Amino acid sequence: MTGVVSTTSGAVYPPQTISVNPGTQALNGVLATSIITVGQVKRALIYNGVLQTVSDAVPADVTNAVNMEWFNGLSVKSGDSLYSFIQSTLGYSNAQMSALMSYAASQQV
């Protein structure tokens, strides 16, 4: 189903089109379940026995992007600084990171 975003008056300003996939919680092709929290990733790291390794490697500088995401971030996604940091710290391949993120996604929020 495709709909047009409009104001309560019925006017469309600015014109925007969104696509919603019926039967899913998807908006413009992004599934709500595809958001993985930092907490979920930390639980996956615990399960894999590597949380301490990653935690010890987080830069102490509170202005560092990785530090901010590790301690205050909401989500982790492929390509962001925390994702890349975890991958390089652990020496994980793309397939290993994909498996880690899949397991993290299965964890309770």
Protein Blocks (a to p, Z undefined) as FASTA:
>chain_A
ZZddddfkopacddddddddehiaceehiafklpccfklmmmmmmmnopmmmmmmmpcfb
lkbmklmmmmmpmbdcehiaklmmmmmmnopafklmmmmmmmmmmpcZZ
